[in-house]
Amino acid sequence: MAKKNVLIIGAGGVAQVVAHKVAQWAAEFGELHIANRTQSKADAIIDSLRGKGHQMPFASHAVDAMDAGAVEALIRQVDAGIVVNVGTAFINMTVLEGCIRAGAAYIDTAIHEDPSKICETPPWYGNYEWTRREDVAAAGITAILGAGFDPGVVNAYARLAEDEYFDKIDSIDIVDINAGSHGRWFATNFDPEINFREFTGVVYSWQGGEWRTNRMFEVGREWDLPVVGKQKAYLSGHDEVHSLSARYKDADVRFWMGFGDHYINVFTVLKNLGLLSEQPVKTAEGQEVVPLKVVKAVLPDPASLAPDYEGKTCIGDLVKGTRDGKAGEVFIYNVADHKEAFQEVGSQGISYTAGVPPVAAAILVARGIWDVKAMVNVEELPARPFLELLGEMGLPTRVIDATGDHPL
């Protein structure tokens, strides 16, 4: 059987990681194609691949990913069997549509967003991707949603706990700590527009069998985690809560993200001044601008942070439940290093943790293990093959259970 060609859509820091990991695992695939609205950014990634000595066939392309017809045409042109969408979350539905029309597998790393809306009603996936389930099945393609780290790997951690530790899950607390430092006065670790949009609206969590709401930074607690130690994290809204709550209806599902006081102070000032608004305003000169896009334009490009980034990340799931009537808990996690990520693929650790998992998903699709010919979130798929492969690819999983702290 001919190996599937891979088409990456997007050319940011995560796309850089995806491209390097595909090239490292070239034996699993055919050709590698990278497409972006600005083709020169895709060219830069290809240059970095050549700089590492990779030899698989690759090419760059320009595409307007907001145009489903253009995406379909490109998929057909390059004969892509797998499309990895790591562009902005605004393009999910058009890229998915292109895959449905062209018959290619679809993998993304985040929930779809409408530029004019923030923090939509849960379950957010039900507003967009899940409405295309029947179309995906009818097209006979596989569509894997949210296959980054969070969402993605953390969903697999929950499934691993379900499969191997508990008969009944009572709670899933996902904790995301970045204990690294990039040396800038202020910057976001991924697209500033998407980053800020996550935190300017309502915080949704699934507790007591219903959706609960809080304000951002309203609920915080200190976590004592492996390697990174004691860290303050806040209850936040996040993609995986919207899908995990559907599978684990009787469990509490919460997402906690670490923030320093400096980030919170800058965020609060920007928000209170109206500079994080996604709604257009007119300047005194009559120009129409979107404040959030202006803030994005003046902040550092997240990809530019990589050379100076130091420190580690710790992301994991604390899962509590019962087995044979006995209560217990397990913490399943990964620790990644910013400097090591840069040395390997030229990106910082946040991009690394987000970019390796969709390639693992693509490999499992290519091997047939995850090629399910349906639309699924990661927790609907067998977790162990995914997590074991990630260990081979540079994101090893560790587990703290009754026997201690050990590798998966």
C-alpha positions as CSV (number, residue, x, y, z in Angstrom):
1,M,0.0,0.0,0.0
2,A,1.3,3.5,-0.9
3,K,2.3,5.6,2.0
4,K,0.1,8.7,2.7
5,N,1.3,12.1,1.8
6,V,0.9,14.6,4.7
7,L,-0.3,18.2,4.3
8,I,0.4,20.6,7.2
9,I,-1.7,23.8,7.2
10,G,-0.2,26.6,9.2
11,A,3.4,27.8,9.5
12,G,3.8,29.0,13.1
13,G,5.8,27.5,16.0
14,V,3.6,24.4,16.3
15,A,3.7,23.8,12.5
16,Q,7.5,23.9,12.8
17,V,7.4,21.0,15.3
18,V,4.9,19.0,13.3
19,A,7.1,19.3,10.2
20,H,10.3,18.2,12.0
21,K,8.5,15.3,13.6
22,V,7.0,14.2,10.3
23,A,10.5,14.4,8.8
24,Q,12.0,12.4,11.7
25,W,9.4,9.7,11.1
26,A,9.5,9.9,7.3
27,A,9.4,6.2,6.9
28,E,5.7,6.3,8.0
29,F,4.7,8.7,5.3
30,G,5.1,9.7,1.6
31,E,5.7,13.3,0.8
32,L,5.4,16.3,3.2
33,H,3.6,19.5,2.1
34,I,3.3,22.7,4.1
35,A,0.7,25.3,3.2
36,N,0.2,28.8,4.6
37,R,-1.4,32.1,3.6
38,T,2.1,33.5,3.5
39,Q,4.1,31.0,1.6
40,S,7.5,32.4,2.7
41,K,6.7,31.2,6.3
42,A,6.3,27.6,5.0
43,D,9.5,28.1,3.0
44,A,11.3,29.0,6.2
45,I,10.2,25.7,7.9
46,I,11.4,23.8,4.9
47,D,14.7,25.6,5.1
48,S,14.9,24.5,8.8
49,L,14.2,20.9,7.7
50,R,17.0,21.0,5.2
51,G,19.3,22.5,7.9
52,K,18.7,19.3,9.9
53,G,19.6,17.2,6.9
54,H,16.1,15.7,6.3
55,Q,15.8,14.1,2.9
56,M,12.0,13.2,2.4
57,P,10.3,15.0,-0.5
58,F,8.7,18.2,0.7
59,A,7.2,21.4,-0.8
60,S,5.6,24.6,0.2
61,H,2.3,26.1,-1.0
62,A,0.2,29.2,-0.6
63,V,-3.4,28.7,0.5
64,D,-6.3,30.7,1.8
65,A,-7.5,28.2,4.4
66,M,-10.7,30.2,5.0
67,D,-11.7,29.0,1.5
68,A,-12.9,25.3,1.7
69,G,-12.7,25.0,-2.1
70,A,-9.0,26.2,-2.1
71,V,-8.2,23.7,0.6
72,E,-9.9,20.9,-1.3
73,A,-8.1,21.8,-4.5
74,L,-4.7,21.7,-2.7
75,I,-5.4,18.4,-1.0
76,R,-6.2,16.9,-4.5
77,Q,-3.2,18.6,-6.1
78,V,-0.7,17.1,-3.6
79,D,-2.7,13.9,-3.1
80,A,-2.7,14.3,0.6
81,G,-4.0,11.4,2.6
82,I,-3.6,13.1,6.0
83,V,-4.1,16.8,6.7
84,V,-2.7,18.2,10.0
85,N,-4.4,21.6,10.7
86,V,-2.2,23.7,13.0
87,G,-3.3,27.1,11.7
88,T,-5.5,29.5,13.6
89,A,-8.6,28.0,15.2
90,F,-10.7,30.2,12.9
91,I,-10.0,27.8,9.9
92,N,-11.1,24.5,11.4
93,M,-14.4,24.3,9.7
94,T,-13.2,25.2,6.2
95,V,-10.2,22.8,6.4
96,L,-12.5,20.1,7.7
97,E,-14.9,20.8,4.8
98,G,-12.0,20.5,2.3
99,C,-11.0,17.2,3.8
100,I,-14.6,15.8,3.6
101,R,-14.8,16.8,-0.1
102,A,-11.4,15.5,-1.0
103,G,-11.5,12.3,1.2
104,A,-8.4,13.1,3.4
105,A,-8.0,12.3,7.1
106,Y,-8.3,15.4,9.3
107,I,-6.4,16.2,12.5
108,D,-6.4,19.4,14.5
109,T,-5.3,20.6,17.9
110,A,-7.9,23.0,19.1
111,I,-11.7,23.7,18.9
112,H,-13.1,25.9,16.2
113,E,-13.5,29.6,16.9
114,D,-15.7,32.2,15.3
115,P,-13.7,35.5,15.2
116,S,-16.8,37.5,16.3
117,K,-17.6,35.3,19.4
118,I,-15.7,34.4,22.6
119,C,-16.3,31.6,25.1
120,E,-19.3,30.0,23.4
121,T,-22.0,28.0,25.1
122,P,-20.9,24.5,26.0
123,P,-20.4,21.9,24.8
124,W,-18.5,24.1,22.4
125,Y,-17.7,21.3,20.0
126,G,-21.5,20.9,19.5
127,N,-21.6,24.3,17.9
128,Y,-19.2,23.4,15.1
129,E,-17.2,20.2,14.6
130,W,-19.7,17.8,16.0
131,T,-22.4,19.0,13.6
132,R,-20.3,17.4,10.8
133,R,-20.1,13.9,12.3
134,E,-22.5,12.3,9.8
135,D,-20.8,14.0,6.9
136,V,-17.4,12.7,8.0
137,A,-18.8,9.1,8.3
138,A,-20.5,9.4,5.0
139,A,-17.2,10.5,3.4
140,G,-15.4,7.5,5.0
141,I,-12.7,9.6,6.5
142,T,-11.2,9.9,9.9
143,A,-11.4,13.2,11.7
144,I,-9.5,13.4,15.0
145,L,-10.3,16.6,17.0
146,G,-8.1,18.2,19.6
147,A,-5.0,16.1,19.1
148,G,-2.4,18.5,20.6
149,F,-1.4,18.2,24.3
150,D,-4.3,20.0,25.9
151,P,-6.6,19.2,24.4
152,G,-5.2,15.8,23.2
153,V,-2.7,14.0,25.4
154,V,-4.6,15.0,28.5
155,N,-7.7,13.4,27.0
156,A,-5.7,10.3,26.5
157,Y,-4.5,10.4,30.1
158,A,-8.2,10.4,31.2
159,R,-8.9,7.5,28.9
160,L,-5.9,5.6,30.3
161,A,-7.2,6.1,33.8
162,E,-10.6,4.8,32.7
163,D,-9.0,1.8,31.0
164,E,-6.4,0.8,33.5
165,Y,-7.2,2.3,36.9
166,F,-10.9,2.8,37.7
167,D,-14.3,1.3,37.2
168,K,-15.8,4.7,37.9
169,I,-14.2,8.1,37.6
170,D,-15.3,10.8,40.0
171,S,-13.1,13.7,39.0
172,I,-10.6,14.8,36.3
173,D,-8.4,17.8,37.1
174,I,-6.2,18.8,34.2
175,V,-3.2,21.0,35.3
176,D,-1.0,22.9,32.9
177,I,2.1,24.6,34.3
178,N,4.7,26.4,32.3
179,A,7.6,27.0,34.7
180,G,9.8,28.4,32.0
181,S,11.0,31.9,31.2
182,H,11.5,33.6,27.8
183,G,13.2,36.7,29.1
184,R,10.7,39.2,27.5
185,W,8.9,41.8,29.5
186,F,5.6,40.3,28.3
187,A,4.7,37.7,25.6
188,T,2.2,34.9,25.1
189,N,3.4,31.3,24.4
190,F,1.1,30.9,21.4
191,D,-1.0,33.1,19.1
192,P,-1.8,36.2,21.4
193,E,-5.2,36.5,19.8
194,I,-6.2,33.0,20.6
195,N,-4.5,33.1,24.0
196,F,-6.4,36.2,25.2
197,R,-9.7,35.0,23.8
198,E,-9.5,32.0,26.0
199,F,-9.4,34.1,29.2
200,T,-11.6,37.1,28.5
201,G,-15.0,35.3,28.8
202,V,-16.8,32.9,31.1
203,V,-14.8,30.1,32.7
204,Y,-16.8,26.9,32.2
205,S,-16.3,23.7,34.2
206,W,-18.3,20.5,34.5
207,Q,-19.2,19.9,38.1
208,G,-22.1,18.0,39.8
209,G,-23.5,17.0,36.4
210,E,-23.9,20.5,35.1
211,W,-22.0,23.4,33.7
212,R,-20.7,25.8,36.3
213,T,-19.4,29.3,35.5
214,N,-16.7,31.5,37.1
215,R,-14.7,34.5,36.2
216,M,-11.1,34.2,35.1
217,F,-8.7,34.2,38.0
218,E,-11.6,33.9,40.5
219,V,-10.7,30.4,41.6
220,G,-7.0,29.5,42.2
221,R,-5.1,26.9,44.2
222,E,-1.5,25.8,44.7
223,W,-0.4,22.6,43.2
224,D,2.8,20.7,44.2
225,L,3.9,19.0,41.1
226,P,6.9,16.8,39.9
227,V,10.0,18.7,38.8
228,V,8.4,22.2,38.8
229,G,7.4,22.1,42.4
230,K,4.7,24.3,44.0
231,Q,2.8,26.4,41.5
232,K,-0.3,28.6,41.5
233,A,-2.9,27.6,38.9
234,Y,-6.4,29.0,38.2
235,L,-9.6,27.4,37.1
236,S,-9.9,28.2,33.4
237,G,-12.1,27.3,30.5
238,H,-10.5,25.0,27.9
239,D,-11.3,22.8,24.9
240,E,-11.0,19.4,26.5
241,V,-13.6,20.1,29.2
242,H,-16.2,20.4,26.4
243,S,-15.6,16.9,25.2
244,L,-14.6,15.0,28.3
245,S,-17.8,16.1,30.0
246,A,-19.7,14.2,27.3
247,R,-17.9,10.9,28.0
248,Y,-17.5,11.3,31.8
249,K,-21.0,12.8,32.6
250,D,-20.8,11.7,36.3
251,A,-17.4,13.1,36.9
252,D,-16.3,16.6,37.7
253,V,-14.0,17.9,34.9
254,R,-11.9,21.0,35.5
255,F,-9.0,22.6,33.8
256,W,-6.3,24.6,35.8
257,M,-3.7,26.8,34.2
258,G,-0.7,28.3,35.8
259,F,-0.2,32.1,35.7
260,G,2.3,34.4,37.3
261,D,1.3,37.7,39.0
262,H,2.9,39.7,36.2
263,Y,0.8,38.0,33.5
264,I,-2.4,38.6,35.5
265,N,-1.5,42.2,36.1
266,V,-0.8,42.9,32.4
267,F,-3.9,41.0,31.3
268,T,-6.1,42.8,33.7
269,V,-4.9,46.3,32.6
270,L,-5.4,45.3,28.9
271,K,-8.8,44.0,29.5
272,N,-10.0,46.9,31.6
273,L,-8.8,49.3,28.9
274,G,-10.8,47.4,26.3
275,L,-7.7,46.4,24.4
276,L,-8.7,42.7,24.4
277,S,-12.0,43.3,22.7
278,E,-12.7,41.4,19.5
279,Q,-15.2,44.0,18.4
280,P,-14.1,46.8,15.9
281,V,-13.7,50.4,17.0
282,K,-13.0,53.6,15.1
283,T,-10.0,55.8,15.7
284,A,-10.2,59.5,15.8
285,E,-8.9,59.4,12.2
286,G,-11.8,57.2,11.1
287,Q,-9.9,54.0,10.8
288,E,-11.6,50.8,11.9
289,V,-9.4,48.5,14.0
290,V,-9.9,45.5,16.3
291,P,-8.2,46.2,19.6
292,L,-7.2,42.6,20.2
293,K,-5.6,42.4,16.7
294,V,-3.6,45.6,17.5
295,V,-2.3,44.0,20.8
296,K,-1.4,40.9,18.8
297,A,0.6,43.0,16.3
298,V,2.7,44.7,18.9
299,L,3.5,41.6,21.0
300,P,6.4,39.3,20.2
301,D,5.7,36.5,17.7
302,P,5.6,33.4,20.0
303,A,7.9,31.6,17.6
304,S,10.6,34.2,18.3
305,L,10.7,33.2,22.0
306,A,12.3,29.9,21.3
307,P,16.0,30.7,21.3
308,D,15.9,32.3,24.8
309,Y,13.4,30.0,26.5
310,E,14.6,28.1,29.6
311,G,12.9,25.9,32.1
312,K,10.3,23.2,32.0
313,T,6.6,22.5,31.6
314,C,4.5,20.0,33.6
315,I,1.1,19.0,32.3
316,G,-1.0,16.2,33.7
317,D,-4.3,14.8,34.9
318,L,-5.2,14.1,38.5
319,V,-7.9,11.5,38.2
320,K,-9.9,10.3,41.2
321,G,-12.2,7.3,41.2
322,T,-13.1,3.9,42.5
323,R,-12.1,0.4,41.5
324,D,-13.9,-2.6,43.1
325,G,-15.5,-0.2,45.5
326,K,-12.1,1.2,46.7
327,A,-11.3,4.9,46.2
328,G,-8.0,6.0,44.8
329,E,-6.3,8.6,42.6
330,V,-3.6,8.7,39.9
331,F,-1.6,11.6,38.4
332,I,-0.6,11.0,34.8
333,Y,1.8,13.6,33.4
334,N,4.6,14.8,31.2
335,V,7.5,17.1,31.8
336,A,9.1,18.9,28.8
337,D,12.2,21.1,28.6
338,H,12.2,24.3,26.5
339,K,15.9,24.4,25.7
340,E,15.9,20.7,24.6
341,A,12.9,21.4,22.4
342,F,14.7,24.3,20.7
343,Q,17.9,22.2,20.2
344,E,15.9,19.4,18.5
345,V,13.3,21.2,16.4
346,G,13.9,25.0,16.8
347,S,10.8,25.7,18.8
348,Q,10.0,26.3,22.5
349,G,8.5,23.7,24.8
350,I,4.9,24.9,24.5
351,S,5.0,24.5,20.7
352,Y,6.8,21.1,21.2
353,T,4.1,19.7,23.4
354,A,1.4,20.8,21.1
355,G,3.1,19.7,17.9
356,V,4.4,16.2,18.6
357,P,1.0,14.7,19.4
358,P,-0.8,15.4,16.1
359,V,2.1,13.6,14.3
360,A,1.7,10.6,16.6
361,A,-2.0,10.7,15.7
362,A,-1.1,10.9,12.0
363,I,1.3,7.9,12.4
364,L,-1.5,5.9,14.1
365,V,-3.9,6.8,11.3
366,A,-1.3,5.8,8.7
367,R,-0.8,2.4,10.5
368,G,-4.5,1.9,10.6
369,I,-4.7,1.8,14.5
370,W,-6.6,5.1,14.7
371,D,-8.0,5.1,11.2
372,V,-11.6,4.8,12.5
373,K,-13.5,6.4,9.5
374,A,-15.4,8.6,11.9
375,M,-15.1,11.9,13.8
376,V,-13.7,11.4,17.3
377,N,-12.1,13.2,20.2
378,V,-8.9,11.7,21.5
379,E,-10.6,10.1,24.6
380,E,-12.7,8.0,22.3
381,L,-9.6,6.2,21.0
382,P,-7.3,3.6,22.7
383,A,-4.9,5.6,24.8
384,R,-1.9,3.3,25.3
385,P,-0.7,3.0,21.7
386,F,-0.8,6.8,21.5
387,L,1.0,7.4,24.8
388,E,3.6,4.7,24.1
389,L,4.4,6.2,20.7
390,L,4.7,9.7,22.2
391,G,7.3,8.3,24.5
392,E,9.3,7.2,21.5
393,M,8.9,10.6,19.9
394,G,10.1,12.7,22.9
395,L,7.1,13.2,25.1
396,P,7.2,10.4,27.7
397,T,4.4,9.8,30.1
398,R,4.9,9.2,33.8
399,V,2.4,8.0,36.4
400,I,2.1,8.6,40.1
401,D,-0.1,5.9,41.6
402,A,-0.1,3.7,44.7
403,T,3.2,2.2,43.7
404,G,5.0,5.5,43.3
405,D,6.3,7.7,40.5
406,H,7.2,5.6,37.4
407,P,7.2,5.6,33.6
408,L,4.1,4.5,31.7
